[in-house]
C-alpha cells in the first residue's frame, strides 16, 4: 500500500520547497540540513502530510534528507465586544472536514465554520489573532 498525500499539503509543500531551493541556490549551499516552519491550525494543514510531501519533493536535490521541523501555532480568538482572548477548540473537526473546507472554501470567512463564542460574554463577534501563520522561520545549510 503506497502513501497518500493530500493536494492541499502537496501544494503548500511545493511552495515551501521552492522557497528553500531558492535560498539554497542563493547561498551556494551544498546541502540543506534543516528547515523550521510555523504552521497555524487555521491553515488546516496536516503537519505529518506536509512533512511527507516535503520529503517526497526533496528527493534527488540538495534538500534531500533535511530535517523539517513544523511548529503548530494554536488558533486563538479575541472578542470584539469585551476583548477576551481564548484558544479555539478545533478538536471536533475531522481530517475530512478540514480538507473539504480547505479545498472548497479557501477564500470564505472561516469564522462561519467554528462553533465558538466568547467564553466571557457569549458574543459570537470575534477575530482570529493567531493560527493562520505559515512561515519559514529558518533554513540551515551547509556551504
Order of alpha helices (4+ residues) and beta strands (2+ residues): alpha-beta-alpha-beta-beta-beta-alpha-beta-beta
